């Protein structure tokens, strides 16, 4: 058995320590009720998992009528806890995703992540979360153009004017000095972005980014190339998200199954990259390998996460207590060197099918 609970991660160059598992919350207010959310929070806190990740735009899929519901749920729970016992992360939404309702009427620049956008967004999150400070405040995706969410290669023609990285860092420094956040991080970022944020912060002599929250799983291993190098040298911790690839790496969608209430059953058309034929083929091979190794594909996927030393903490979500308990238990799975070699063989056949 692994001991991920007894070996906390220190986020970047901060003093913030977290377990190597983090409770994700993007379904709360859409697929999960507030009662279900509170049950998950209570279970995790009782089992040594005190790291929670959310975002101002949650739940997902995004809708004007549910915007910020997830933070509101967490806030009502957090108000009854010992605040210092919880490590709380949230995110400020970036521009260009068709969410005209985000931060209205306060926003000044149409959500473009200006200095005042970031400060106003943080203050609104603090109110919803019913807390005086946020441990980790993250930029949900870059203000600049960069290919995201399975978009493919970088297209120079898509470059656009945007708020500078320096202005975003200056906003974070205001929040740090005011005691409203302890640290800040990036999300859905590139190796260039990590290096630029770090270098600009060093030049200004201010707080550097502590974390990056990016997609990482058996089906999405792009992080292993340039980003591992950049994050290692800049002391930026990876918070990996979607370790089970929207449930694909539980095997529940194999053989054409569409379980009632499952994310891909309900909203699959919204994420076409998860519907690619290569995704199913890769999951089939991982499922066979897992069974041959005496484990479930969920155990294979979570054990893989825990084996990767550059994964600071793995963010997972669940829509039921059974799923949550299974995923937490699966993180104790040990992946041997031999089994890792077999995983790499499948990876070479189906390289990053959802990226």
N, C-alpha and C positions, 0 to 999 in steps of 0.2 A: 504494500500500500504506500502511496505517496503521502507527504505531509505538507500539502500546500497551505493548510491552515496555520502551521507552525513556522512557515518561512515567508514572512511578509515581504512585499516589495517596497522599496523606497522610491517614490516618484521623482524621476530626474535628479536634479541636484537639490531638491527640497528636503524637508524633514518629515514629510507626510508618508506614513507607512500604511499600506493596504494589503489585504489578502490577495492571492493570485486568482481569485474569482470575484466578479463584480455582478451585481444584479441589474440587468437591463429592464427598462420599463416602457418601451415604446408601444405596447399593446394596451396599456391601462387607459381606459376611457373609450376604447373601441371594442376590442375583443374581451377585455377584462373589466369587471365592475370595480367600484371602490372597495367593496367588501373583499373581493378576491385579491386585490392589490395589497390590502392590509394584511391578509393572511400570508401572502408571500413575504412581505417585509418582516413580519413577526417570526416566521420560520427561519429566515436567513439570519436575522440578528441572533436568534437563539442558537444557531449552529456556526457561529464564528465568522459570518459573512456580513461585515458591516459597511461594505463599499457599495454605493448606489449610484447609478448613472441615469440621467434623464435629459430633457431638452425643452426649451420653451415651445417648440413646435409640436411636441408629442400630444396625443397619440398619432400613429401612422396606420393607415393612409391619412394624410393631412386634410382637414376640413375646417372651414371658418367656424363652424358651430362647436367643434371639439378642441380648437386651438388652446393650448396651455392647461387642458384638463389634468394631464398627468402630474404636472408640478403641483396643482391644487390638491390632488389626492395625497401626494407625498407630504405636503405642508401640514395637512390635518393630522397625519400620523406623527410627523417629526415634532410637532408642538408638544407631544406627550412623552417624548424620549429625552434622555440625557444627550444633549446636542454634541458634547465632546466625544461621545462614544460612536458617532456616525461620521463616515467620510462621504461627503455629498458632492457629486459632480453634475453640472448641467451645461447647457450650450446655448450660444446665441446663434440664431439662424442667419445664414448668408443670403446673398441676393440671387435673383434669376431663376427661382423655382416656381413661379406662378402663384405665390401666396400673398396676394394683395392685402390681406387682413393682418399680416404679422406686424406687431408693434404700432398699429394705428390707434389713436391719431397722433401719438407722440413722435413718430419717426420723422426725420428731417430730410433724408436722402433716399427714400424709397427702398429702405432695407439694405443699403450698400455698405454697411459695416463701417460707417464713419465713427470717429471718436465718440460723438454724442450718441449715435445709435447704440454702440456697445454699452456705454454707461447707463443709458435709459433702459436697455434690455435687462441688464444685470439688476437694476433696482426693481424692475417689475418682477423678475424671478424671485428676488429676495422676499417680496411681499407675498407671492403665491406660496413659496416654500416656508413661510413663517419662521424665518431665521435671520440673524444679523450678518451672517457670512456664508459664503460658498467655498468649500475646500478647493475645488478645481473648476475653473470656468473655461469652457472650450469654444473655439470658433468652429461651428458645425461643418462648414466647407469653405473653401477659399473665396475671397472677394473677386479675385482675378479669374480669367478663363483658365481652366485646366480640365482635361477629359475626366469625367467622373462617372461612377455607377455603371460601369460596363460600356462607356462611350467609345473606347478604343484608343487610337493613336492621337497624338497631339497635332492639331490642325492650326498652323500659323494664321490662317485667314480668320480664325475665330477669336484671336486676341482682341481685347477691348480695354478702354480706359477704366480704371477702378481706383478705389481708395488705396493709398499706399500701405505697405506693410508697416512702415514707421508709425503712421497714424493709429493703426490697430494696436501696436505695441504701447504707444503712449496712453491709449485708453486703458489697457490692462494695468499699466503702472499707476495710473490714477486710482484704480480700484484696489490694487494691492496696498498702496500707501494709506488709503482710507479704511483699510481693514475689512473691506467688503468681500474680497477674495483672498485666499492664501496663495494660490498659484494659478497659472493658466496653461492651456494646452491647445493643440491643433487637432483637426479631424479631417479625414479624407484628403490628406495632404500628400505632396510629392517630396522626393529627396531634395530637389531644389528649394522647395518651400521651407522645409525644415532648416536647411543651411542658411537661407536668407533671413528667416525670422531670428535664428540664433546669432548670426553675424551682425544684423542691425541692432539687436538688443545689446550685444557686447560693445558695439561702437558707441551707443548711447549711454552705456554704463548702467543699464536698468535690468529688471527681472527678465530672465530668459524663459522660453517655453519649456515646460516640464514633461509634457506628454504628447503623444499623437494617438488618436483613435481611428484606426483603419480596419477595413475588412481583411480578415485572415482566417483561412480554414483549409482543409484538405482540397477544396475546390478553388481556392484563391490564395496562392502563395507568392504573388508578385512582390510582396513586402520583402522577401528574402534577398533581393538583389540590392539595388542602390539604397533603399531605405534603411536596411539593417546597418549598413556602413555609416550613413549620415547620422542615424540616431545614436549609434554607439559612440561616435566621436563628439557629438554635441550633448550627450547625456540626456537624451529624450527617451522616456519609457513608452513602449507600445501598450496600448489598451486595445486588444483585438476584439472586434465585434463580429457577429454572425458566425460563431464557431460551428454551428450546425446547419449553416446555409439555408436559412428560412425553413428548417425542418427536413430538408432533403437528406441530411446526414443522420437522420433517425431511421431512414428506410421506409418511412410511412407512405411515400408517394410511388414506391416501386410497383411494377406490374399495373401501372395505370390507376392506382388507387387515388381517390380524392376524398379523404376523411372529412366528415361533416365538421364545420367550424374551423378547419385548419386554414392557416394563412394563405397558402397557395390555392386552396379551394375557393376561398372567398375573394382573394385579390390578385390572383396569379397574373392576370392580364396587365397589371400595373408594373410588373417587374419581368419583362420579356427575357432578360439575360438568364433568369432562373428556369426558363422554359426551353433552353437550347437542348437539342438532342444529346450533345456531349455531356451535359450535366447528368442525365439519366444513366448513360453508359459508364461514366466514372463512378457514380454511386453504386451501380451494380457490382463493379469490380471491388470497391472498398467493402461492400457488404459481404461478398464471398470471402475476401481476405479476413474480415473480422470473424466470420463463422469458423473458418479454418483455424483461427487462433483462439477459439473458445471464448469469444466476446461478442458484444453487439457492435453495430457500426457506430452507435452513439459513444460507446466506450472507446472505440478506436479514435474517433474524432476528438474527444475531450482529452484522452491520454496524449495524443499528438500535440495538443495545445500546451499541456503541462510540461512536455519534454523540451519545448523550444525555449532556450534560456533568454532569448530576447523578448519574449512575451512577459510584460510586467504583470498584467492582470487581464483575464479573459472575461469579456462581458457577454452574458448569456441571458436569454429571456425565456419565459414559459407562459402558456395560457391556462395551465392547470397545475395543481399541486403535485400530481403524479409526474408530470413532465419536469417540474422543478427539482423534485427529489431525485429523479433518475439522472438528471444532468449533473447535479452536485456530486452524487455518488460516482458517476462515470469519471469525474476528474481525478479519482484515486487510481485510475488504470495506469499500469506501467507499460511503456512501449520499449521493447528490447531493441538493441542495435540491429538484430536480424530482421525484426518486424519493420523497423524503420527503412531498411533496405527494400523490402517488398512494397512499402508505401511509395517510395521514390520511383519504383518501376511503374506503378500506376500513374503517378504524376507525370512521368515522361510521356506516357501514352495520351493523357488527357490533361494538358497543361493549362491550368487556370481557366476553366471553361466559363466561369461567370465574370471574368474580367476582360 
